[in-house]
Amino acid sequence: MATIEKYRSEIEKAKAKIGELQKKVRDLEQKIAEEENLEIVRMVKAVKMDRGELSAFLKAYASGEITLPEGDYSGDTEETEDEE
């Protein structure tokens, strides 16, 4: 019987650890979303369009009235250098 209780104890410890890791994953996913949102805000501010212009641009792009040229839109080279 002691062996069974030992296994049950190990299961409870493992479940607790799983719960902690799941919380950590959720927290990290939230941090990623926040950083992505900040990056989007920085990019929008860099364009220097007012709200009306930005809204019109996004609507035109969404409707297919305008298209962007092929290329890499991953961001500034300065930001890329900072990340490395």
Buried (B, 14 or more C-beta within 10 A) or exposed (E): EEEEEEEEEEEEEEEEEEEEEEEEEEEEEEEEEEEEEEEEEEEEEEEEBEEEEEEEBEEEEEEEEEEEEEEEEEEEEEEEEEEE
